[in-house]
Amino acid sequence: MKKLFGILCIACVCAFTACNSTSKNQDSVDSSKNVNDSMLPDSNSSAMASAPASEQDAKWAVDIANAGMTEIELSKVAQTKAVNPRLKGFADMMVTDHTAAADKLKTIAASKSITLPDKLSDDSQKALDELNKKSGKDFDKAYMNDMLDGHKKAVDAFQKGSTDLQDADLKNFASQTLPTIQMHQDSIKAIAGKK
């Protein structure tokens, strides 16, 4: 009996170690999506009707959380490195507004048992690392381009979310946040001299 217990303990430790080493190599966004997917009952389960959020809604929330964290981190760098005072002001607005939106999304996600990423995706981290290497006008141009691209994607995602999400709370969050994201897009376009 003691021998069997010992073997079971060793098997559990090995399984735990294998799971941990796999998750450490995985992108934080992918990891969050996998956790959320594992929380969903299969389609044959009678619990499907009581699932806290659909797979599509959970993926939307994870992607939005990562995009928001990315905007915040890029903008924190711009608060200190941007040369153009309008970009510094824009960066301040980004940190404030996206932090508030992230807090709302975290609250909703927690109530729906949605796991959000706790750090940037690998691609977002690369973008942050690249931006950190720049200075002066090169920095301003790179940050502006990141914000133009990021807000185009964000507006599209929030528009889609405000119509396509199944969860009423997430859909309401998307609808209420969309005007702020559109205002950010208009502001960065004005600073960049684009219409």
C-alpha positions as CSV (number, residue, x, y, z in Angstrom):
1,M,0.0,0.0,0.0
2,K,2.8,2.4,0.9
3,K,4.5,1.5,-2.4
4,L,1.4,2.3,-4.4
5,F,0.9,5.6,-2.5
6,G,4.5,6.5,-3.3
7,I,4.1,5.8,-7.0
8,L,0.9,7.8,-7.1
9,C,2.7,10.8,-5.5
10,I,5.6,10.6,-7.9
11,A,3.1,10.4,-10.9
12,C,1.3,13.5,-9.6
13,V,4.5,15.5,-9.2
14,C,5.6,14.5,-12.7
15,A,2.2,15.5,-14.2
16,F,2.2,18.8,-12.4
17,T,5.8,19.6,-13.5
18,A,4.9,18.7,-17.1
19,C,1.8,21.0,-17.0
20,N,3.8,23.9,-15.6
21,S,6.6,23.6,-18.1
22,T,4.1,23.6,-21.0
23,S,2.2,26.7,-19.7
24,K,5.4,28.7,-19.1
25,N,6.3,28.4,-22.8
26,Q,2.8,29.4,-24.0
27,D,1.8,32.9,-24.9
28,S,-0.3,34.5,-22.2
29,V,-3.3,35.2,-24.5
30,D,-3.3,31.6,-25.8
31,S,-3.0,30.3,-22.2
32,S,-6.0,32.4,-21.1
33,K,-8.0,31.2,-24.1
34,N,-7.1,27.6,-23.3
35,V,-8.2,28.0,-19.7
36,N,-11.5,29.5,-20.8
37,D,-12.1,26.8,-23.4
38,S,-11.5,24.1,-20.7
39,M,-14.1,25.7,-18.5
40,L,-16.8,25.4,-21.1
41,P,-19.0,22.3,-21.0
42,D,-19.0,20.1,-24.1
43,S,-21.9,20.6,-26.5
44,N,-23.6,17.3,-25.3
45,S,-23.7,18.5,-21.7
46,S,-26.9,19.7,-20.1
47,A,-24.8,22.4,-18.4
48,M,-24.3,24.2,-21.7
49,A,-27.3,26.4,-21.1
50,S,-25.8,27.6,-17.8
51,A,-22.2,28.3,-19.2
52,P,-21.1,31.7,-17.9
53,A,-19.9,33.0,-21.3
54,S,-19.6,31.5,-24.8
55,E,-16.3,30.6,-26.3
56,Q,-16.6,33.5,-28.7
57,D,-17.3,36.0,-26.0
58,A,-14.5,34.7,-23.8
59,K,-12.0,35.0,-26.8
60,W,-13.2,38.5,-27.5
61,A,-12.7,39.5,-23.8
62,V,-9.1,38.0,-23.8
63,D,-8.2,39.8,-27.1
64,I,-9.6,43.1,-25.8
65,A,-7.8,42.7,-22.5
66,N,-4.5,42.1,-24.3
67,A,-5.1,45.0,-26.7
68,G,-5.9,47.3,-23.8
69,M,-2.8,46.2,-21.8
70,T,-0.7,46.8,-24.9
71,E,-2.1,50.4,-25.4
72,I,-1.4,51.1,-21.7
73,E,2.2,49.8,-21.8
74,L,3.1,51.5,-25.1
75,S,1.6,54.8,-23.7
76,K,3.5,54.6,-20.5
77,V,6.7,54.6,-22.5
78,A,5.3,57.5,-24.6
79,Q,4.6,59.5,-21.4
80,T,8.4,59.8,-20.9
81,K,9.9,59.4,-24.3
82,A,7.6,61.2,-26.7
83,V,9.0,64.5,-28.0
84,N,5.7,65.9,-29.3
85,P,3.7,67.4,-26.4
86,R,0.4,66.4,-28.1
87,L,1.6,62.8,-28.1
88,K,2.5,63.0,-24.4
89,G,-1.0,64.3,-23.7
90,F,-2.5,61.5,-25.9
91,A,-0.4,59.0,-24.0
92,D,-1.7,60.3,-20.6
93,M,-5.3,59.9,-21.9
94,M,-4.5,56.4,-23.1
95,V,-3.2,55.3,-19.8
96,T,-6.2,56.8,-17.9
97,D,-9.0,55.6,-20.2
98,H,-7.6,52.2,-21.0
99,T,-6.9,51.5,-17.3
100,A,-10.5,52.4,-16.5
101,A,-11.8,50.2,-19.3
102,A,-9.5,47.3,-18.2
103,D,-10.8,47.5,-14.7
104,K,-14.4,47.3,-15.9
105,L,-13.6,44.4,-18.2
106,K,-11.8,42.5,-15.3
107,T,-14.9,42.9,-13.1
108,I,-17.2,41.6,-15.8
109,A,-14.8,38.7,-16.7
110,A,-14.5,37.7,-13.0
111,S,-18.3,37.5,-12.8
112,K,-18.4,35.3,-15.9
113,S,-15.5,33.0,-14.9
114,I,-13.4,34.3,-17.9
115,T,-9.7,34.2,-17.4
116,L,-7.9,37.2,-18.8
117,P,-4.2,37.4,-19.6
118,D,-2.0,38.8,-16.8
119,K,0.8,39.9,-19.1
120,L,1.2,41.0,-22.7
121,S,1.1,38.5,-25.6
122,D,4.4,37.6,-27.2
123,D,3.6,39.9,-30.2
124,S,2.6,42.8,-28.0
125,Q,5.8,42.4,-25.9
126,K,7.8,42.4,-29.1
127,A,6.1,45.7,-30.2
128,L,6.8,47.2,-26.7
129,D,10.5,46.1,-26.9
130,E,10.8,47.6,-30.4
131,L,9.2,50.9,-29.3
132,N,11.5,51.1,-26.3
133,K,14.6,51.0,-28.6
134,K,13.5,54.2,-30.4
135,S,14.0,57.8,-29.4
136,G,13.2,61.3,-30.6
137,K,11.2,61.8,-33.7
138,D,11.6,58.1,-34.6
139,F,9.9,57.2,-31.3
140,D,7.1,59.6,-32.0
141,K,6.5,58.2,-35.5
142,A,6.6,54.6,-34.3
143,Y,4.2,55.3,-31.3
144,M,1.8,57.2,-33.6
145,N,1.8,54.3,-36.1
146,D,1.2,51.8,-33.3
147,M,-1.7,53.9,-32.0
148,L,-3.2,54.4,-35.5
149,D,-3.1,50.7,-36.2
150,G,-4.2,49.7,-32.7
151,H,-7.2,52.0,-32.7
152,K,-8.3,50.9,-36.1
153,K,-8.3,47.3,-34.9
154,A,-9.9,48.3,-31.5
155,V,-12.8,50.2,-33.2
156,D,-13.5,47.2,-35.5
157,A,-13.4,44.8,-32.5
158,F,-15.7,47.0,-30.3
159,Q,-18.1,47.6,-33.2
160,K,-18.3,43.8,-33.8
161,G,-18.6,43.2,-30.1
162,S,-21.4,45.6,-29.6
163,T,-23.5,43.7,-32.2
164,D,-22.2,40.1,-32.1
165,L,-21.5,39.3,-28.4
166,Q,-24.0,37.0,-26.8
167,D,-23.3,38.0,-23.2
168,A,-25.4,41.1,-22.3
169,D,-22.8,42.5,-19.9
170,L,-19.9,42.2,-22.4
171,K,-22.1,43.5,-25.2
172,N,-23.0,46.5,-23.0
173,F,-19.3,47.1,-22.1
174,A,-18.5,47.0,-25.9
175,S,-21.3,49.5,-26.7
176,Q,-20.4,51.9,-23.8
177,T,-16.6,51.8,-24.5
178,L,-16.9,52.2,-28.3
179,P,-17.4,56.0,-28.3
180,T,-14.2,56.5,-26.2
181,I,-12.2,54.2,-28.5
182,Q,-13.5,56.2,-31.5
183,M,-12.6,59.4,-29.9
184,H,-9.0,58.1,-29.3
185,Q,-8.9,57.1,-33.0
186,D,-10.0,60.6,-34.0
187,S,-7.4,62.2,-31.7
188,I,-4.5,60.2,-33.0
189,K,-5.5,60.8,-36.6
190,A,-5.6,64.5,-35.9
191,I,-2.1,64.4,-34.3
192,A,-0.8,62.4,-37.3
193,G,-2.5,64.7,-39.7
194,K,-4.7,62.0,-41.2
195,K,-8.4,62.2,-41.9
